[in-house]
Amino acid sequence: MKILLLNTSERTGGAAVAASRLLNALRKAGVEANMLTGEKKTIANRFRFLWERLTIFLCNKGSRKNLFQVSIANTGTDISKHPLVRQADVIHLHWINQGFLSLNDIKRLIRSGKPVVWTLHDLWPATAICHYPGCCEKFKQECSACPKPVDNPLWDLARRVFKKKATIPFHQVTFVGCSRWITEQAGTSALLRQAGFYAVPNPIDTKIFKPADKAAVRKSLGLDANRYSVLFAAAKLSDSRKGARYLLESLRILKEKTPALPVEIVLMGNGSDELIRDFPFPVKELGYISDEKRKAECYAAADVFVSPSLEDNLPNTIMEAMACGTPPVGFRTGGIPEMIDHKKNGYVARYEDAADLAEGILWVIENREKENLSQACVEKVSANYSEAVVAGKYMDIYNKV
């Protein structure tokens, strides 16, 4: 059986990381799998990306508000005649936005007669234009007047795109949610009600992401050996959806509550310069790290990993931290409560409650050793997210379709 994975990027972004890991997991399981991306830097690809953004920008009356929180797929590449597409027995879509595939391109692939599987890394397939709808539930009936762009835009992009998406035969697609939460949410969409659904997590290579000698990796990273390391990681740390403002508030509360607690904040990702001046504890910036072995060392060096995301599917960062034996703390939202078992391998804080987030950080620091949280993290990952486990579940789905 030949499987073709499609994703806009090969390396950039959480979906790219997850798709690449699945590709490797399938190959290790003996499946003939390939990946096709839209990442090749050609003038045509750059134009397609800019044309979509410009359309959204103009509709927003020249405002950049939420410019990258929506996609309209008005332009893309017809890959229906590509050799890898023709040879494939199953076409497996991942994150295909920002100029890779248009709505018409998606329709062509579905109507090719080949089975199509689509992994939901966010809710864009279930909505008109937004990747995460937040509190908006219009996608359950019909999207219009999307709250993401500016008020009173030049035209109703959401309504136009929703109507066009409604012509795509989604009932022929098998959707796979990375979390039970996103699977349930997508199943309520007016666009996807007739589609089939499964819930399968992303895989992780536990031979790379694993516990390490904490003292040694802390020394190699230049971390303070006499302070507890609190790690915060994201591709863009200042992204409002990642909840940095709640982390900052929780740390201020922690500082007031336990002023003598020796803490060092460790930041891994881009955009740290927008946050660093506001932290009440010393900060160590690691920058964006793409090398997975080095990234694993960063997780293994930390005492606690904090994920204050306000909307998230099944964060790779939490999985990576747990695989390295570092207990996570996160809000009760999206797929996060499926990953963190409260006070067994981490702490699940009340949604948007900075005080409870601070309580979670302190609880992990005080209970990490006596509750054997690190071992519980590693066991959870091994049982649910290892390459062999996830590849086996996808192979079952491929065989069924």
C-alpha atoms as a printed R data frame, in Angstrom:
    type eleno elety resid chain resno       x      y       z
1   ATOM     1    CA   MET     A     1   0.000  0.000   0.000
2   ATOM     2    CA   LYS     A     2   1.373  3.437  -0.977
3   ATOM     3    CA   ILE     A     3   0.520  6.386   1.278
4   ATOM     4    CA   LEU     A     4   1.069 10.020   0.270
5   ATOM     5    CA   LEU     A     5   1.130 12.654   3.016
6   ATOM     6    CA   LEU     A     6   0.432 16.285   2.043
7   ATOM     7    CA   ASN     A     7   1.479 19.256   4.184
8   ATOM     8    CA   THR     A     8   2.294 22.872   3.369
9   ATOM     9    CA   SER     A     9   5.671 22.735   5.100
10  ATOM    10    CA   GLU     A    10   8.144 19.981   5.814
11  ATOM    11    CA   ARG     A    11   9.548 21.401   9.052
12  ATOM    12    CA   THR     A    12   7.918 24.691  10.081
13  ATOM    13    CA   GLY     A    13   4.992 24.513  12.511
14  ATOM    14    CA   GLY     A    14   3.423 21.881  14.724
15  ATOM    15    CA   ALA     A    15   1.542 20.157  11.905
16  ATOM    16    CA   ALA     A    16   4.728 19.861   9.854
17  ATOM    17    CA   VAL     A    17   6.548 18.287  12.781
18  ATOM    18    CA   ALA     A    18   3.684 15.861  13.403
19  ATOM    19    CA   ALA     A    19   3.346 14.917   9.714
20  ATOM    20    CA   SER     A    20   7.095 14.313   9.363
21  ATOM    21    CA   ARG     A    21   7.090 12.156  12.482
22  ATOM    22    CA   LEU     A    22   4.177 10.134  11.140
23  ATOM    23    CA   LEU     A    23   6.022  9.673   7.839
24  ATOM    24    CA   ASN     A    24   9.027  8.259   9.706
25  ATOM    25    CA   ALA     A    25   6.810  6.088  11.921
26  ATOM    26    CA   LEU     A    26   5.029  4.590   8.915
27  ATOM    27    CA   ARG     A    27   8.287  3.853   7.133
28  ATOM    28    CA   LYS     A    28   9.685  2.159  10.238
29  ATOM    29    CA   ALA     A    29   6.515  0.033  10.282
30  ATOM    30    CA   GLY     A    30   7.211 -1.094   6.708
31  ATOM    31    CA   VAL     A    31   4.675  1.149   4.949
32  ATOM    32    CA   GLU     A    32   5.654  2.730   1.610
33  ATOM    33    CA   ALA     A    33   5.005  6.368   2.458
34  ATOM    34    CA   ASN     A    34   6.019  9.662   0.853
35  ATOM    35    CA   MET     A    35   5.380 13.325   1.583
36  ATOM    36    CA   LEU     A    36   4.594 16.144  -0.834
37  ATOM    37    CA   THR     A    37   4.839 19.727   0.410
38  ATOM    38    CA   GLY     A    38   4.262 23.192  -0.976
39  ATOM    39    CA   GLU     A    39   7.392 24.538   0.660
40  ATOM    40    CA   LYS     A    40   9.565 24.812  -2.451
41  ATOM    41    CA   LYS     A    41  10.513 28.489  -2.691
42  ATOM    42    CA   THR     A    42   9.418 29.446  -6.191
43  ATOM    43    CA   ILE     A    43   8.056 32.779  -7.390
44  ATOM    44    CA   ALA     A    44   4.682 31.114  -8.078
45  ATOM    45    CA   ASN     A    45   4.423 29.713  -4.538
46  ATOM    46    CA   ARG     A    46   5.385 33.058  -3.020
47  ATOM    47    CA   PHE     A    47   2.786 34.806  -5.177
48  ATOM    48    CA   ARG     A    48   0.055 32.369  -4.096
49  ATOM    49    CA   PHE     A    49   0.875 32.927  -0.427
50  ATOM    50    CA   LEU     A    50   0.898 36.724  -0.803
51  ATOM    51    CA   TRP     A    51  -2.284 36.767  -2.917
52  ATOM    52    CA   GLU     A    52  -4.274 34.982  -0.204
53  ATOM    53    CA   ARG     A    53  -2.910 37.248   2.553
54  ATOM    54    CA   LEU     A    54  -3.518 40.358   0.427
55  ATOM    55    CA   THR     A    55  -7.145 39.340  -0.174
56  ATOM    56    CA   ILE     A    56  -7.716 38.987   3.573
57  ATOM    57    CA   PHE     A    57  -5.809 42.241   4.237
58  ATOM    58    CA   LEU     A    58  -7.953 44.208   1.764
59  ATOM    59    CA   CYS     A    59 -11.171 42.710   3.130
60  ATOM    60    CA   ASN     A    60 -10.023 43.870   6.577
61  ATOM    61    CA   LYS     A    61  -9.745 47.451   5.288
62  ATOM    62    CA   GLY     A    62  -5.976 47.387   5.517
63  ATOM    63    CA   SER     A    63  -5.856 45.961   9.048
64  ATOM    64    CA   ARG     A    64  -3.477 43.135  10.037
65  ATOM    65    CA   LYS     A    65  -5.865 42.026  12.808
66  ATOM    66    CA   ASN     A    66  -5.841 38.200  13.016
67  ATOM    67    CA   LEU     A    67  -4.268 38.090   9.546
68  ATOM    68    CA   PHE     A    68  -2.809 34.638  10.147
69  ATOM    69    CA   GLN     A    69  -5.663 33.242  12.221
70  ATOM    70    CA   VAL     A    70  -7.779 32.758   9.096
71  ATOM    71    CA   SER     A    71  -7.244 31.125   5.695
72  ATOM    72    CA   ILE     A    72  -9.484 31.282   2.627
73  ATOM    73    CA   ALA     A    73  -7.705 28.850   0.239
74  ATOM    74    CA   ASN     A    74  -8.491 31.017  -2.790
75  ATOM    75    CA   THR     A    75  -5.286 29.954  -4.501
76  ATOM    76    CA   GLY     A    76  -3.147 26.838  -4.624
77  ATOM    77    CA   THR     A    77  -1.490 24.208  -6.795
78  ATOM    78    CA   ASP     A    78  -3.253 21.524  -8.819
79  ATOM    79    CA   ILE     A    79  -1.309 18.401  -7.840
80  ATOM    80    CA   SER     A    80  -3.913 15.908  -9.069
81  ATOM    81    CA   LYS     A    81  -1.620 14.822 -11.924
82  ATOM    82    CA   HIS     A    82   1.561 14.730  -9.854
83  ATOM    83    CA   PRO     A    83   3.310 11.321 -10.126
84  ATOM    84    CA   LEU     A    84   3.200 10.756  -6.355
85  ATOM    85    CA   VAL     A    85  -0.552 11.456  -6.318
86  ATOM    86    CA   ARG     A    86  -1.174  9.087  -9.232
87  ATOM    87    CA   GLN     A    87   0.863  6.314  -7.591
88  ATOM    88    CA   ALA     A    88  -0.745  6.662  -4.145
89  ATOM    89    CA   ASP     A    89  -3.340  4.229  -2.826
90  ATOM    90    CA   VAL     A    90  -4.338  6.649  -0.065
91  ATOM    91    CA   ILE     A    91  -3.966 10.441  -0.022
92  ATOM    92    CA   HIS     A    92  -3.425 11.768   3.500
93  ATOM    93    CA   LEU     A    93  -3.913 15.517   3.989
94  ATOM    94    CA   HIS     A    94  -2.479 17.370   6.974
95  ATOM    95    CA   TRP     A    95  -2.172 21.207   7.164
96  ATOM    96    CA   ILE     A    96  -2.481 22.438   3.571
97  ATOM    97    CA   ASN     A    97  -3.134 26.191   3.946
98  ATOM    98    CA   GLN     A    98  -1.270 29.396   2.961
99  ATOM    99    CA   GLY     A    99  -1.185 28.780  -0.774
100 ATOM   100    CA   PHE     A   100  -0.494 25.038  -1.012
101 ATOM   101    CA   LEU     A   101  -3.986 23.741  -1.891
102 ATOM   102    CA   SER     A   102  -7.024 25.799  -2.863
103 ATOM   103    CA   LEU     A   103 -10.603 24.697  -2.265
104 ATOM   104    CA   ASN     A   104 -10.767 23.614  -5.918
105 ATOM   105    CA   ASP     A   105  -7.543 21.626  -5.526
106 ATOM   106    CA   ILE     A   106  -8.984 19.824  -2.498
107 ATOM   107    CA   LYS     A   107 -12.147 19.049  -4.449
108 ATOM   108    CA   ARG     A   108 -10.112 17.564  -7.312
109 ATOM   109    CA   LEU     A   109  -8.220 15.250  -4.957
110 ATOM   110    CA   ILE     A   110 -11.412 13.990  -3.319
111 ATOM   111    CA   ARG     A   111 -13.088 13.432  -6.684
112 ATOM   112    CA   SER     A   112 -10.070 11.537  -8.027
113 ATOM   113    CA   GLY     A   113 -11.592  8.354  -6.655
114 ATOM   114    CA   LYS     A   114  -8.678  7.693  -4.317
115 ATOM   115    CA   PRO     A   115  -9.425  7.328  -0.587
116 ATOM   116    CA   VAL     A   116  -8.674 10.590   1.260
117 ATOM   117    CA   VAL     A   117  -7.712 10.783   4.940
118 ATOM   118    CA   TRP     A   118  -7.393 14.222   6.553
119 ATOM   119    CA   THR     A   119  -5.716 14.763   9.925
120 ATOM   120    CA   LEU     A   120  -7.196 17.685  11.861
121 ATOM   121    CA   HIS     A   121  -4.325 19.742  13.276
122 ATOM   122    CA   ASP     A   122  -6.842 22.548  13.832
123 ATOM   123    CA   LEU     A   123 -10.504 23.153  12.978
124 ATOM   124    CA   TRP     A   124 -10.104 24.925   9.625
125 ATOM   125    CA   PRO     A   125 -11.679 22.055   7.610
126 ATOM   126    CA   ALA     A   126 -14.755 22.336   9.847
127 ATOM   127    CA   THR     A   127 -15.158 26.123   9.661
128 ATOM   128    CA   ALA     A   128 -15.309 28.682   6.876
129 ATOM   129    CA   ILE     A   129 -12.032 30.542   7.398
130 ATOM   130    CA   CYS     A   130 -10.764 30.364  11.004
131 ATOM   131    CA   HIS     A   131  -8.319 27.799  12.356
132 ATOM   132    CA   TYR     A   132  -9.688 27.997  15.901
133 ATOM   133    CA   PRO     A   133 -13.200 29.436  16.364
134 ATOM   134    CA   GLY     A   134 -12.882 30.138  20.091
135 ATOM   135    CA   CYS     A   135 -16.329 30.692  21.561
136 ATOM   136    CA   CYS     A   136 -17.959 31.123  18.138
137 ATOM   137    CA   GLU     A   137 -20.246 28.240  17.158
138 ATOM   138    CA   LYS     A   138 -21.496 29.517  13.808
139 ATOM   139    CA   PHE     A   139 -19.664 26.684  12.020
140 ATOM   140    CA   LYS     A   140 -22.282 24.304  13.442
141 ATOM   141    CA   GLN     A   141 -24.899 25.930  11.197
142 ATOM   142    CA   GLU     A   142 -23.427 28.349   8.649
143 ATOM   143    CA   CYS     A   143 -20.475 30.695   9.007
144 ATOM   144    CA   SER     A   144 -20.974 34.395   8.334
145 ATOM   145    CA   ALA     A   145 -19.638 37.668   9.736
146 ATOM   146    CA   CYS     A   146 -16.613 35.905  11.254
147 ATOM   147    CA   PRO     A   147 -15.527 37.618  14.511
148 ATOM   148    CA   LYS     A   148 -11.828 37.108  13.688
149 ATOM   149    CA   PRO     A   149 -11.416 39.903  11.075
150 ATOM   150    CA   VAL     A   150 -12.218 43.565  11.734
151 ATOM   151    CA   ASP     A   151 -15.761 44.743  12.355
152 ATOM   152    CA   ASN     A   152 -17.717 45.508   9.175
153 ATOM   153    CA   PRO     A   153 -15.185 44.219   6.632
154 ATOM   154    CA   LEU     A   154 -15.526 45.154   2.962
155 ATOM   155    CA   TRP     A   155 -17.230 41.833   2.220
156 ATOM   156    CA   ASP     A   156 -18.285 38.726   4.119
157 ATOM   157    CA   LEU     A   157 -15.386 36.347   3.496
158 ATOM   158    CA   ALA     A   158 -16.745 33.749   5.894
159 ATOM   159    CA   ARG     A   159 -20.079 33.418   4.106
160 ATOM   160    CA   ARG     A   160 -18.439 33.244   0.668
161 ATOM   161    CA   VAL     A   161 -15.895 30.599   1.688
162 ATOM   162    CA   PHE     A   162 -18.454 28.563   3.646
163 ATOM   163    CA   LYS     A   163 -20.727 28.342   0.622
164 ATOM   164    CA   LYS     A   164 -17.818 27.247  -1.564
165 ATOM   165    CA   LYS     A   165 -16.652 24.698   1.015
166 ATOM   166    CA   ALA     A   166 -20.196 23.308   1.097
167 ATOM   167    CA   THR     A   167 -19.710 22.136  -2.516
168 ATOM   168    CA   ILE     A   168 -16.747 19.933  -1.536
169 ATOM   169    CA   PRO     A   169 -17.768 16.251  -1.053
170 ATOM   170    CA   PHE     A   170 -16.452 16.000   2.509
171 ATOM   171    CA   HIS     A   171 -18.674 12.967   3.101
172 ATOM   172    CA   GLN     A   172 -16.102 11.000   1.091
173 ATOM   173    CA   VAL     A   173 -13.262 12.003   3.457
174 ATOM   174    CA   THR     A   174 -12.155 10.152   6.592
175 ATOM   175    CA   PHE     A   175 -11.116 12.713   9.201
176 ATOM   176    CA   VAL     A   176  -8.678 11.939  12.008
177 ATOM   177    CA   GLY     A   177  -8.544 14.213  15.042
178 ATOM   178    CA   CYS     A   178  -5.265 14.391  16.950
179 ATOM   179    CA   SER     A   179  -7.358 14.618  20.117
180 ATOM   180    CA   ARG     A   180 -10.808 13.449  21.127
181 ATOM   181    CA   TRP     A   181 -11.701 17.099  21.726
182 ATOM   182    CA   ILE     A   182 -11.039 18.248  18.159
183 ATOM   183    CA   THR     A   183 -12.709 15.128  16.753
184 ATOM   184    CA   GLU     A   184 -15.884 15.888  18.694
185 ATOM   185    CA   GLN     A   185 -15.796 19.569  17.702
186 ATOM   186    CA   ALA     A   186 -15.331 18.826  14.008
187 ATOM   187    CA   GLY     A   187 -18.156 16.303  14.081
188 ATOM   188    CA   THR     A   188 -20.609 19.094  14.953
189 ATOM   189    CA   SER     A   189 -19.698 21.128  11.846
190 ATOM   190    CA   ALA     A   190 -22.438 21.593   9.276
191 ATOM   191    CA   LEU     A   191 -19.794 20.930   6.619
192 ATOM   192    CA   LEU     A   192 -18.545 17.615   8.029
193 ATOM   193    CA   ARG     A   193 -21.598 15.935   9.565
194 ATOM   194    CA   GLN     A   194 -21.680 13.206   6.938
195 ATOM   195    CA   ALA     A   195 -17.956 12.443   7.153
196 ATOM   196    CA   GLY     A   196 -16.283  9.600   9.044
197 ATOM   197    CA   PHE     A   197 -14.129 10.314  12.097
198 ATOM   198    CA   TYR     A   198 -11.375  8.692  14.151
199 ATOM   199    CA   ALA     A   199  -9.220 10.015  16.993
200 ATOM   200    CA   VAL     A   200  -5.506  9.198  16.757
201 ATOM   201    CA   PRO     A   201  -2.731 11.195  18.482
202 ATOM   202    CA   ASN     A   202   0.475 12.396  16.872
203 ATOM   203    CA   PRO     A   203   3.522 10.116  17.228
204 ATOM   204    CA   ILE     A   204   6.865 10.896  18.836
205 ATOM   205    CA   ASP     A   205  10.254  9.216  18.530
206 ATOM   206    CA   THR     A   206  10.994  8.074  22.078
207 ATOM   207    CA   LYS     A   207  14.564  7.216  21.086
208 ATOM   208    CA   ILE     A   208  15.198 10.951  20.629
209 ATOM   209    CA   PHE     A   209  12.802 12.443  23.161
210 ATOM   210    CA   LYS     A   210  13.778 10.701  26.376
211 ATOM   211    CA   PRO     A   211  15.049 11.563  29.867
212 ATOM   212    CA   ALA     A   212  18.684 12.609  30.146
213 ATOM   213    CA   ASP     A   213  21.235 13.365  32.854
214 ATOM   214    CA   LYS     A   214  19.699 16.587  34.173
215 ATOM   215    CA   ALA     A   215  22.896 18.012  35.631
216 ATOM   216    CA   ALA     A   216  24.809 17.419  32.395
217 ATOM   217    CA   VAL     A   217  22.228 18.939  30.030
218 ATOM   218    CA   ARG     A   218  21.639 21.911  32.339
219 ATOM   219    CA   LYS     A   219  25.369 22.611  32.310
220 ATOM   220    CA   SER     A   220  25.545 22.337  28.505
221 ATOM   221    CA   LEU     A   221  22.670 24.824  28.155
222 ATOM   222    CA   GLY     A   222  24.128 27.261  30.664
223 ATOM   223    CA   LEU     A   223  21.213 26.966  33.088
224 ATOM   224    CA   ASP     A   224  21.534 27.874  36.764
225 ATOM   225    CA   ALA     A   225  22.077 24.623  38.671
226 ATOM   226    CA   ASN     A   226  20.777 26.211  41.874
227 ATOM   227    CA   ARG     A   227  17.385 27.255  40.498
228 ATOM   228    CA   TYR     A   228  14.264 25.384  39.388
229 ATOM   229    CA   SER     A   229  13.942 25.623  35.607
230 ATOM   230    CA   VAL     A   230  10.444 26.533  34.370
231 ATOM   231    CA   LEU     A   231  10.291 26.023  30.601
232 ATOM   232    CA   PHE     A   232   7.924 27.758  28.174
233 ATOM   233    CA   ALA     A   233   8.194 26.773  24.496
234 ATOM   234    CA   ALA     A   234   6.349 27.649  21.285
235 ATOM   235    CA   ALA     A   235   7.222 28.434  17.667
236 ATOM   236    CA   LYS     A   236   6.205 32.040  18.470
237 ATOM   237    CA   LEU     A   237   6.190 32.674  22.201
238 ATOM   238    CA   SER     A   238   4.286 35.967  21.870
239 ATOM   239    CA   ASP     A   239   1.360 34.386  19.969
240 ATOM   240    CA   SER     A   240  -1.709 35.403  21.986
241 ATOM   241    CA   ARG     A   241  -3.199 31.916  21.607
242 ATOM   242    CA   LYS     A   242  -0.216 30.461  23.472
243 ATOM   243    CA   GLY     A   243  -1.244 32.389  26.595
244 ATOM   244    CA   ALA     A   244   2.020 34.115  27.563
245 ATOM   245    CA   ARG     A   245   0.132 36.810  29.484
246 ATOM   246    CA   TYR     A   246  -1.319 34.153  31.787
247 ATOM   247    CA   LEU     A   247   2.133 32.706  32.333
248 ATOM   248    CA   LEU     A   248   3.472 36.145  33.258
249 ATOM   249    CA   GLU     A   249   0.603 36.730  35.683
250 ATOM   250    CA   SER     A   250   1.014 33.280  37.245
251 ATOM   251    CA   LEU     A   251   4.727 33.921  37.809
252 ATOM   252    CA   ARG     A   252   3.999 37.255  39.475
253 ATOM   253    CA   ILE     A   253   1.589 35.434  41.795
254 ATOM   254    CA   LEU     A   254   4.208 32.739  42.438
255 ATOM   255    CA   LYS     A   255   6.809 35.408  43.247
256 ATOM   256    CA   GLU     A   256   4.487 37.098  45.727
257 ATOM   257    CA   LYS     A   257   3.502 33.812  47.353
258 ATOM   258    CA   THR     A   258   6.994 32.311  47.590
259 ATOM   259    CA   PRO     A   259   9.514 35.183  47.191
260 ATOM   260    CA   ALA     A   260  12.447 32.980  48.241
261 ATOM   261    CA   LEU     A   261  11.715 30.221  45.699
262 ATOM   262    CA   PRO     A   262  14.764 29.978  43.383
263 ATOM   263    CA   VAL     A   263  13.229 29.912  39.884
264 ATOM   264    CA   GLU     A   264  14.705 30.491  36.425
265 ATOM   265    CA   ILE     A   265  12.450 30.955  33.400
266 ATOM   266    CA   VAL     A   266  13.667 29.195  30.255
267 ATOM   267    CA   LEU     A   267  12.249 30.348  26.902
268 ATOM   268    CA   MET     A   268  12.519 28.206  23.757
269 ATOM   269    CA   GLY     A   269  11.139 29.741  20.548
270 ATOM   270    CA   ASN     A   270  10.902 33.000  18.611
271 ATOM   271    CA   GLY     A   271   9.489 36.244  19.971
272 ATOM   272    CA   SER     A   272  11.020 36.099  23.445
273 ATOM   273    CA   ASP     A   273  12.216 39.722  23.160
274 ATOM   274    CA   GLU     A   274   8.574 40.827  23.427
275 ATOM   275    CA   LEU     A   275   8.216 39.081  26.803
276 ATOM   276    CA   ILE     A   276  11.551 38.998  28.578
277 ATOM   277    CA   ARG     A   277  11.348 42.380  30.329
278 ATOM   278    CA   ASP     A   278   8.112 41.421  32.129
279 ATOM   279    CA   PHE     A   279   9.234 38.247  33.910
280 ATOM   280    CA   PRO     A   280   9.662 38.522  37.704
281 ATOM   281    CA   PHE     A   281  12.399 35.843  37.720
282 ATOM   282    CA   PRO     A   282  15.747 35.551  35.887
283 ATOM   283    CA   VAL     A   283  15.322 34.472  32.253
284 ATOM   284    CA   LYS     A   284  17.404 32.232  30.005
285 ATOM   285    CA   GLU     A   285  16.652 32.558  26.273
286 ATOM   286    CA   LEU     A   286  17.389 29.524  24.107
287 ATOM   287    CA   GLY     A   287  15.875 30.875  20.881
288 ATOM   288    CA   TYR     A   288  14.190 28.706  18.251
289 ATOM   289    CA   ILE     A   289  15.679 25.202  18.155
290 ATOM   290    CA   SER     A   290  14.985 22.954  15.162
291 ATOM   291    CA   ASP     A   291  17.439 20.160  15.958
292 ATOM   292    CA   GLU     A   292  15.351 17.535  17.734
293 ATOM   293    CA   LYS     A   293  18.172 16.086  19.815
294 ATOM   294    CA   ARG     A   294  19.057 19.525  21.143
295 ATOM   295    CA   LYS     A   295  15.391 20.280  21.707
296 ATOM   296    CA   ALA     A   296  15.014 17.064  23.724
297 ATOM   297    CA   GLU     A   297  17.928 18.132  25.923
298 ATOM   298    CA   CYS     A   298  16.128 21.418  26.653
299 ATOM   299    CA   TYR     A   299  13.015 19.576  27.802
300 ATOM   300    CA   ALA     A   300  15.028 17.087  29.868
301 ATOM   301    CA   ALA     A   301  16.859 19.940  31.594
302 ATOM   302    CA   ALA     A   302  13.663 21.570  32.885
303 ATOM   303    CA   ASP     A   303  11.938 20.847  36.189
304 ATOM   304    CA   VAL     A   304   8.504 21.804  34.908
305 ATOM   305    CA   PHE     A   305   7.048 22.654  31.496
306 ATOM   306    CA   VAL     A   306   4.251 25.234  31.329
307 ATOM   307    CA   SER     A   307   1.751 25.337  28.454
308 ATOM   308    CA   PRO     A   308  -0.735 28.171  29.109
309 ATOM   309    CA   SER     A   309  -2.398 27.758  25.684
310 ATOM   310    CA   LEU     A   310  -5.931 29.108  25.405
311 ATOM   311    CA   GLU     A   311  -6.834 26.943  22.390
312 ATOM   312    CA   ASP     A   312  -4.872 23.884  21.358
313 ATOM   313    CA   ASN     A   313  -5.383 20.474  19.815
314 ATOM   314    CA   LEU     A   314  -2.742 18.038  21.039
315 ATOM   315    CA   PRO     A   315   0.372 20.177  21.613
316 ATOM   316    CA   ASN     A   316   3.630 18.592  20.444
317 ATOM   317    CA   THR     A   317   5.399 20.585  23.146
318 ATOM   318    CA   ILE     A   318   3.551 18.839  25.977
319 ATOM   319    CA   MET     A   319   4.197 15.438  24.415
320 ATOM   320    CA   GLU     A   320   7.882 16.252  23.956
321 ATOM   321    CA   ALA     A   321   8.261 17.437  27.539
322 ATOM   322    CA   MET     A   322   6.542 14.340  28.924
323 ATOM   323    CA   ALA     A   323   8.661 12.009  26.768
324 ATOM   324    CA   CYS     A   324  11.724 13.641  28.335
325 ATOM   325    CA   GLY     A   325  10.342 13.093  31.828
326 ATOM   326    CA   THR     A   326   9.405 16.729  32.488
327 ATOM   327    CA   PRO     A   327   5.948 17.159  34.103
328 ATOM   328    CA   PRO     A   328   3.693 19.685  32.323
329 ATOM   329    CA   VAL     A   329   1.236 22.255  33.638
330 ATOM   330    CA   GLY     A   330  -1.540 23.507  31.359
331 ATOM   331    CA   PHE     A   331  -5.073 24.844  31.224
332 ATOM   332    CA   ARG     A   332  -8.136 22.628  30.934
333 ATOM   333    CA   THR     A   333  -8.788 23.322  27.256
334 ATOM   334    CA   GLY     A   334  -8.717 21.455  23.949
335 ATOM   335    CA   GLY     A   335  -6.817 18.172  24.043
336 ATOM   336    CA   ILE     A   336  -4.564 19.162  26.967
337 ATOM   337    CA   PRO     A   337  -6.609 17.314  29.652
338 ATOM   338    CA   GLU     A   338  -6.279 14.150  27.530
339 ATOM   339    CA   MET     A   339  -2.505 14.383  27.790
340 ATOM   340    CA   ILE     A   340  -2.035 15.504  31.382
341 ATOM   341    CA   ASP     A   341  -3.507 13.297  34.093
342 ATOM   342    CA   HIS     A   342  -4.106 15.749  36.928
343 ATOM   343    CA   LYS     A   343  -1.640 15.271  39.793
344 ATOM   344    CA   LYS     A   344  -0.451 11.974  38.306
345 ATOM   345    CA   ASN     A   345   1.970 13.165  35.634
346 ATOM   346    CA   GLY     A   346   1.384 16.921  35.774
347 ATOM   347    CA   TYR     A   347  -1.191 19.537  36.700
348 ATOM   348    CA   VAL     A   348  -4.331 20.687  34.851
349 ATOM   349    CA   ALA     A   349  -5.262 24.235  35.881
350 ATOM   350    CA   ARG     A   350  -8.660 25.864  35.623
351 ATOM   351    CA   TYR     A   351  -9.095 27.650  32.295
352 ATOM   352    CA   GLU     A   352  -7.641 31.174  32.193
353 ATOM   353    CA   ASP     A   353  -6.948 31.009  35.944
354 ATOM   354    CA   ALA     A   354  -3.438 32.400  36.469
355 ATOM   355    CA   ALA     A   355  -3.563 31.716  40.202
356 ATOM   356    CA   ASP     A   356  -4.278 28.035  39.610
357 ATOM   357    CA   LEU     A   357  -1.534 27.938  36.967
358 ATOM   358    CA   ALA     A   358   0.863 29.272  39.624
359 ATOM   359    CA   GLU     A   359  -0.420 26.630  42.032
360 ATOM   360    CA   GLY     A   360   0.301 23.966  39.408
361 ATOM   361    CA   ILE     A   361   3.887 25.145  38.862
362 ATOM   362    CA   LEU     A   362   4.517 25.103  42.608
363 ATOM   363    CA   TRP     A   363   2.834 21.696  43.026
364 ATOM   364    CA   VAL     A   364   5.066 20.102  40.382
365 ATOM   365    CA   ILE     A   365   8.223 21.629  41.890
366 ATOM   366    CA   GLU     A   366   7.297 20.379  45.372
367 ATOM   367    CA   ASN     A   367   5.995 16.938  44.330
368 ATOM   368    CA   ARG     A   368   8.074 15.962  41.310
369 ATOM   369    CA   GLU     A   369  10.310 13.546  43.195
370 ATOM   370    CA   LYS     A   370   7.995 12.101  45.831
371 ATOM   371    CA   GLU     A   371   5.165 11.460  43.365
372 ATOM   372    CA   ASN     A   372   7.561 10.047  40.732
373 ATOM   373    CA   LEU     A   373   5.992 12.346  38.136
374 ATOM   374    CA   SER     A   374   8.803 11.904  35.609
375 ATOM   375    CA   GLN     A   375   8.304  8.162  35.352
376 ATOM   376    CA   ALA     A   376   4.542  8.624  35.026
377 ATOM   377    CA   CYS     A   377   5.129 11.053  32.110
378 ATOM   378    CA   VAL     A   378   7.382  8.618  30.251
379 ATOM   379    CA   GLU     A   379   4.939  5.745  30.753
380 ATOM   380    CA   LYS     A   380   2.008  7.811  29.413
381 ATOM   381    CA   VAL     A   381   3.931  8.685  26.239
382 ATOM   382    CA   SER     A   382   5.159  5.132  25.696
383 ATOM   383    CA   ALA     A   383   1.652  3.694  25.998
384 ATOM   384    CA   ASN     A   384  -0.147  6.276  23.857
385 ATOM   385    CA   TYR     A   385   2.163  8.285  21.592
386 ATOM   386    CA   SER     A   386   5.052  6.033  20.563
387 ATOM   387    CA   GLU     A   387   5.718  5.597  16.839
388 ATOM   388    CA   ALA     A   388   4.702  1.930  16.782
389 ATOM   389    CA   VAL     A   389   1.382  2.580  18.561
390 ATOM   390    CA   VAL     A   390   0.335  5.517  16.336
391 ATOM   391    CA   ALA     A   391   1.551  3.944  13.076
392 ATOM   392    CA   GLY     A   392  -0.486  0.830  13.879
393 ATOM   393    CA   LYS     A   393  -3.645  2.891  14.358
394 ATOM   394    CA   TYR     A   394  -3.159  4.722  11.069
395 ATOM   395    CA   MET     A   395  -2.463  1.477   9.229
396 ATOM   396    CA   ASP     A   396  -5.823  0.169  10.481
397 ATOM   397    CA   ILE     A   397  -7.524  3.289   9.084
398 ATOM   398    CA   TYR     A   398  -5.742  3.024   5.716
399 ATOM   399    CA   ASN     A   399  -6.824 -0.616   5.407
400 ATOM   400    CA   LYS     A   400 -10.446  0.291   6.212
401 ATOM   401    CA   VAL     A   401 -10.642  3.075   3.633
